[in-house]
Amino acid sequence: MIFKDLAKKTPAELTEELLKLRREQFNLRMAAAAGQPAKPDQFGKVRKSIARVKTALNQQRVGGKA
């Protein structure tokens, strides 16, 4: 996920993307707890994607007030 693409999205789209990523993160945690094999690199990728979406949302909120 590229930050430039996220910056072009509306806050509603970003919120929807954040919800999707949170669900994916939850599913990865549940799969790991159940003992199902998961790709270990996915945890970090999802976490970083969540951070990118949150950063884009925050920048839009701060930028909109100025």
N, CA, C and O atoms as CSV, one atom per row, in Angstrom:
chain,resi,resn,atom,element,x,y,z
A,1,MET,N,N,0.850,-1.165,0.000
A,1,MET,CA,C,0.000,0.000,0.000
A,1,MET,C,C,0.901,1.235,0.000
A,1,MET,O,O,1.764,1.374,0.866
A,2,ILE,N,N,0.705,2.113,-0.951
A,2,ILE,CA,C,1.542,3.293,-1.116
A,2,ILE,C,C,0.834,4.501,-0.498
A,2,ILE,O,O,-0.367,4.690,-0.687
A,3,PHE,N,N,1.591,5.312,0.237
A,3,PHE,CA,C,1.003,6.442,0.941
A,3,PHE,C,C,0.400,7.456,-0.025
A,3,PHE,O,O,-0.619,8.070,0.293
A,4,LYS,N,N,0.995,7.642,-1.179
A,4,LYS,CA,C,0.473,8.609,-2.149
A,4,LYS,C,C,-0.953,8.256,-2.572
A,4,LYS,O,O,-1.790,9.136,-2.772
A,5,ASP,N,N,-1.214,6.959,-2.703
A,5,ASP,CA,C,-2.559,6.517,-3.057
A,5,ASP,C,C,-3.540,6.776,-1.923
A,5,ASP,O,O,-4.693,7.138,-2.158
A,6,LEU,N,N,-3.078,6.589,-0.704
A,6,LEU,CA,C,-3.940,6.809,0.451
A,6,LEU,C,C,-4.287,8.285,0.617
A,6,LEU,O,O,-5.406,8.624,1.001
A,7,ALA,N,N,-3.339,9.151,0.330
A,7,ALA,CA,C,-3.566,10.581,0.505
A,7,ALA,C,C,-4.643,11.107,-0.433
A,7,ALA,O,O,-5.249,12.142,-0.154
A,8,LYS,N,N,-4.890,10.419,-1.532
A,8,LYS,CA,C,-5.891,10.840,-2.505
A,8,LYS,C,C,-7.298,10.397,-2.134
A,8,LYS,O,O,-8.271,10.882,-2.710
A,9,LYS,N,N,-7.417,9.480,-1.176
A,9,LYS,CA,C,-8.725,8.940,-0.808
A,9,LYS,C,C,-9.447,9.883,0.148
A,9,LYS,O,O,-8.829,10.700,0.830
A,10,THR,N,N,-10.769,9.749,0.178
A,10,THR,CA,C,-11.591,10.546,1.085
A,10,THR,C,C,-11.518,9.948,2.484
A,10,THR,O,O,-11.146,8.786,2.642
A,11,PRO,N,N,-11.868,10.727,3.494
A,11,PRO,CA,C,-11.857,10.188,4.857
A,11,PRO,C,C,-12.765,8.967,5.031
A,11,PRO,O,O,-12.438,8.061,5.797
A,12,ALA,N,N,-13.888,8.934,4.336
A,12,ALA,CA,C,-14.785,7.780,4.427
A,12,ALA,C,C,-14.114,6.529,3.864
A,12,ALA,O,O,-14.232,5.444,4.434
A,13,GLU,N,N,-13.416,6.685,2.751
A,13,GLU,CA,C,-12.717,5.545,2.149
A,13,GLU,C,C,-11.583,5.074,3.047
A,13,GLU,O,O,-11.335,3.874,3.173
A,14,LEU,N,N,-10.896,6.027,3.670
A,14,LEU,CA,C,-9.798,5.669,4.568
A,14,LEU,C,C,-10.313,4.947,5.805
A,14,LEU,O,O,-9.682,4.005,6.286
A,15,THR,N,N,-11.447,5.381,6.316
A,15,THR,CA,C,-12.038,4.725,7.479
A,15,THR,C,C,-12.440,3.299,7.128
A,15,THR,O,O,-12.257,2.382,7.928
A,16,GLU,N,N,-12.982,3.115,5.943
A,16,GLU,CA,C,-13.355,1.777,5.490
A,16,GLU,C,C,-12.115,0.892,5.327
A,16,GLU,O,O,-12.136,-0.283,5.690
A,17,GLU,N,N,-11.054,1.451,4.789
A,17,GLU,CA,C,-9.795,0.716,4.620
A,17,GLU,C,C,-9.212,0.337,5.980
A,17,GLU,O,O,-8.691,-0.764,6.154
A,18,LEU,N,N,-9.303,1.254,6.939
A,18,LEU,CA,C,-8.807,0.980,8.285
A,18,LEU,C,C,-9.580,-0.163,8.929
A,18,LEU,O,O,-8.986,-1.030,9.571
A,19,LEU,N,N,-10.880,-0.171,8.766
A,19,LEU,CA,C,-11.708,-1.242,9.308
A,19,LEU,C,C,-11.337,-2.587,8.681
A,19,LEU,O,O,-11.268,-3.604,9.371
A,20,LYS,N,N,-11.101,-2.582,7.375
A,20,LYS,CA,C,-10.712,-3.811,6.679
A,20,LYS,C,C,-9.373,-4.336,7.196
A,20,LYS,O,O,-9.208,-5.538,7.404
A,21,LEU,N,N,-8.430,-3.435,7.400
A,21,LEU,CA,C,-7.112,-3.834,7.897
A,21,LEU,C,C,-7.185,-4.333,9.335
A,21,LEU,O,O,-6.486,-5.281,9.694
A,22,ARG,N,N,-8.015,-3.712,10.157
A,22,ARG,CA,C,-8.185,-4.170,11.537
A,22,ARG,C,C,-8.764,-5.583,11.578
A,22,ARG,O,O,-8.355,-6.410,12.393
A,23,ARG,N,N,-9.721,-5.847,10.689
A,23,ARG,CA,C,-10.296,-7.195,10.616
A,23,ARG,C,C,-9.247,-8.212,10.196
A,23,ARG,O,O,-9.183,-9.316,10.737
A,24,GLU,N,N,-8.424,-7.827,9.224
A,24,GLU,CA,C,-7.362,-8.723,8.771
A,24,GLU,C,C,-6.372,-8.996,9.895
A,24,GLU,O,O,-5.917,-10.127,10.066
A,25,GLN,N,N,-6.040,-7.963,10.660
A,25,GLN,CA,C,-5.131,-8.126,11.785
A,25,GLN,C,C,-5.740,-9.069,12.833
A,25,GLN,O,O,-5.049,-9.927,13.382
A,26,PHE,N,N,-7.010,-8.901,13.094
A,26,PHE,CA,C,-7.695,-9.773,14.047
A,26,PHE,C,C,-7.681,-11.219,13.556
A,26,PHE,O,O,-7.410,-12.137,14.331
A,27,ASN,N,N,-7.971,-11.420,12.285
A,27,ASN,CA,C,-7.978,-12.773,11.730
A,27,ASN,C,C,-6.605,-13.423,11.800
A,27,ASN,O,O,-6.503,-14.624,12.050
A,28,LEU,N,N,-5.553,-12.652,11.586
A,28,LEU,CA,C,-4.194,-13.184,11.706
A,28,LEU,C,C,-3.900,-13.611,13.145
A,28,LEU,O,O,-3.300,-14.659,13.383
A,29,ARG,N,N,-4.331,-12.784,14.099
A,29,ARG,CA,C,-4.113,-13.131,15.502
A,29,ARG,C,C,-4.881,-14.392,15.882
A,29,ARG,O,O,-4.358,-15.245,16.599
A,30,MET,N,N,-6.110,-14.512,15.409
A,30,MET,CA,C,-6.917,-15.690,15.732
A,30,MET,C,C,-6.336,-16.947,15.087
A,30,MET,O,O,-6.349,-18.023,15.685
A,31,ALA,N,N,-5.832,-16.803,13.878
A,31,ALA,CA,C,-5.231,-17.952,13.199
A,31,ALA,C,C,-3.975,-18.403,13.939
A,31,ALA,O,O,-3.726,-19.601,14.067
A,32,ALA,N,N,-3.193,-17.461,14.421
A,32,ALA,CA,C,-1.981,-17.807,15.165
A,32,ALA,C,C,-2.341,-18.475,16.490
A,32,ALA,O,O,-1.670,-19.416,16.913
A,33,ALA,N,N,-3.389,-17.998,17.140
A,33,ALA,CA,C,-3.802,-18.580,18.415
A,33,ALA,C,C,-4.365,-19.985,18.221
A,33,ALA,O,O,-4.241,-20.832,19.106
A,34,ALA,N,N,-4.978,-20.233,17.076
A,34,ALA,CA,C,-5.552,-21.546,16.798
A,34,ALA,C,C,-4.497,-22.534,16.308
A,34,ALA,O,O,-4.785,-23.719,16.140
A,35,GLY,N,N,-3.288,-22.053,16.080
A,35,GLY,CA,C,-2.211,-22.931,15.658
A,35,GLY,C,C,-2.141,-23.148,14.157
A,35,GLY,O,O,-1.383,-23.996,13.685
A,36,GLN,N,N,-2.918,-22.398,13.412
A,36,GLN,CA,C,-2.868,-22.523,11.961
A,36,GLN,C,C,-1.618,-21.803,11.445
A,36,GLN,O,O,-1.264,-20.729,11.932
A,37,PRO,N,N,-0.968,-22.400,10.470
A,37,PRO,CA,C,0.233,-21.737,9.942
A,37,PRO,C,C,-0.126,-20.441,9.214
A,37,PRO,O,O,-1.031,-20.415,8.379
A,38,ALA,N,N,0.579,-19.394,9.534
A,38,ALA,CA,C,0.378,-18.099,8.878
A,38,ALA,C,C,1.739,-17.560,8.486
A,38,ALA,O,O,2.760,-17.948,9.053
A,39,LYS,N,N,1.745,-16.687,7.538
A,39,LYS,CA,C,2.995,-16.072,7.119
A,39,LYS,C,C,3.378,-15.014,8.156
A,39,LYS,O,O,2.634,-14.055,8.362
A,40,PRO,N,N,4.512,-15.179,8.798
A,40,PRO,CA,C,4.900,-14.246,9.859
A,40,PRO,C,C,5.079,-12.807,9.372
A,40,PRO,O,O,4.891,-11.869,10.147
A,41,ASP,N,N,5.434,-12.623,8.123
A,41,ASP,CA,C,5.640,-11.266,7.620
A,41,ASP,C,C,4.338,-10.488,7.475
A,41,ASP,O,O,4.363,-9.260,7.398
A,42,GLN,N,N,3.215,-11.174,7.437
A,42,GLN,CA,C,1.926,-10.510,7.275
A,42,GLN,C,C,1.594,-9.627,8.476
A,42,GLN,O,O,0.968,-8.579,8.319
A,43,PHE,N,N,2.008,-10.042,9.675
A,43,PHE,CA,C,1.713,-9.259,10.870
A,43,PHE,C,C,2.291,-7.854,10.752
A,43,PHE,O,O,1.597,-6.868,11.002
A,44,GLY,N,N,3.547,-7.764,10.374
A,44,GLY,CA,C,4.205,-6.467,10.235
A,44,GLY,C,C,3.638,-5.644,9.101
A,44,GLY,O,O,3.490,-4.428,9.224
A,45,LYS,N,N,3.319,-6.298,7.995
A,45,LYS,CA,C,2.773,-5.574,6.842
A,45,LYS,C,C,1.427,-4.946,7.174
A,45,LYS,O,O,1.163,-3.796,6.820
A,46,VAL,N,N,0.585,-5.703,7.851
A,46,VAL,CA,C,-0.736,-5.182,8.205
A,46,VAL,C,C,-0.591,-4.046,9.213
A,46,VAL,O,O,-1.271,-3.027,9.100
A,47,ARG,N,N,0.289,-4.215,10.195
A,47,ARG,CA,C,0.489,-3.186,11.204
A,47,ARG,C,C,0.974,-1.879,10.566
A,47,ARG,O,O,0.510,-0.795,10.920
A,48,LYS,N,N,1.902,-1.994,9.632
A,48,LYS,CA,C,2.418,-0.797,8.966
A,48,LYS,C,C,1.375,-0.158,8.055
A,48,LYS,O,O,1.328,1.066,7.929
A,49,SER,N,N,0.548,-0.969,7.427
A,49,SER,CA,C,-0.522,-0.436,6.587
A,49,SER,C,C,-1.532,0.332,7.438
A,49,SER,O,O,-2.020,1.385,7.028
A,50,ILE,N,N,-1.842,-0.195,8.618
A,50,ILE,CA,C,-2.750,0.504,9.533
A,50,ILE,C,C,-2.160,1.861,9.910
A,50,ILE,O,O,-2.873,2.864,9.947
A,51,ALA,N,N,-0.870,1.888,10.185
A,51,ALA,CA,C,-0.209,3.146,10.548
A,51,ALA,C,C,-0.268,4.140,9.394
A,51,ALA,O,O,-0.473,5.333,9.618
A,52,ARG,N,N,-0.094,3.666,8.170
A,52,ARG,CA,C,-0.162,4.562,7.006
A,52,ARG,C,C,-1.556,5.163,6.859
A,52,ARG,O,O,-1.700,6.357,6.598
A,53,VAL,N,N,-2.575,4.335,7.027
A,53,VAL,CA,C,-3.954,4.820,6.893
A,53,VAL,C,C,-4.255,5.834,7.990
A,53,VAL,O,O,-4.862,6.872,7.727
A,54,LYS,N,N,-3.836,5.541,9.210
A,54,LYS,CA,C,-4.077,6.467,10.314
A,54,LYS,C,C,-3.353,7.793,10.091
A,54,LYS,O,O,-3.887,8.855,10.411
A,55,THR,N,N,-2.156,7.734,9.550
A,55,THR,CA,C,-1.399,8.949,9.268
A,55,THR,C,C,-2.109,9.783,8.204
A,55,THR,O,O,-2.207,11.003,8.336
A,56,ALA,N,N,-2.596,9.141,7.165
A,56,ALA,CA,C,-3.306,9.858,6.108
A,56,ALA,C,C,-4.583,10.502,6.654
A,56,ALA,O,O,-4.903,11.641,6.313
A,57,LEU,N,N,-5.307,9.772,7.500
A,57,LEU,CA,C,-6.518,10.324,8.108
A,57,LEU,C,C,-6.189,11.541,8.971
A,57,LEU,O,O,-6.875,12.561,8.903
A,58,ASN,N,N,-5.156,11.429,9.767
A,58,ASN,CA,C,-4.762,12.516,10.653
A,58,ASN,C,C,-4.319,13.738,9.854
A,58,ASN,O,O,-4.659,14.866,10.212
A,59,GLN,N,N,-3.577,13.530,8.791
A,59,GLN,CA,C,-3.129,14.656,7.970
A,59,GLN,C,C,-4.307,15.370,7.312
A,59,GLN,O,O,-4.310,16.594,7.180
A,60,GLN,N,N,-5.300,14.596,6.905
A,60,GLN,CA,C,-6.483,15.219,6.291
A,60,GLN,C,C,-7.277,16.012,7.326
A,60,GLN,O,O,-7.802,17.082,7.018
A,61,ARG,N,N,-7.366,15.495,8.543
A,61,ARG,CA,C,-8.098,16.211,9.597
A,61,ARG,C,C,-7.385,17.496,9.962
A,61,ARG,O,O,-8.024,18.543,10.076
A,62,VAL,N,N,-6.082,17.441,10.145
A,62,VAL,CA,C,-5.309,18.625,10.519
A,62,VAL,C,C,-5.263,19.614,9.362
A,62,VAL,O,O,-5.396,20.822,9.563
A,63,GLY,N,N,-5.076,19.103,8.161
A,63,GLY,CA,C,-5.014,19.964,6.984
A,63,GLY,C,C,-6.342,20.632,6.677
A,63,GLY,O,O,-6.370,21.741,6.144
A,64,GLY,N,N,-7.435,19.973,7.007
A,64,GLY,CA,C,-8.762,20.525,6.745
A,64,GLY,C,C,-9.108,21.675,7.673
A,64,GLY,O,O,-9.892,22.553,7.313
A,65,LYS,N,N,-8.520,21.673,8.881
A,65,LYS,CA,C,-8.807,22.733,9.854
A,65,LYS,C,C,-8.014,24.004,9.569
A,65,LYS,O,O,-8.447,25.100,9.927
A,66,ALA,N,N,-6.876,23.866,8.938
A,66,ALA,CA,C,-6.000,25.028,8.717
A,66,ALA,C,C,-6.517,25.921,7.623
A,66,ALA,O,O,-5.899,26.940,7.313
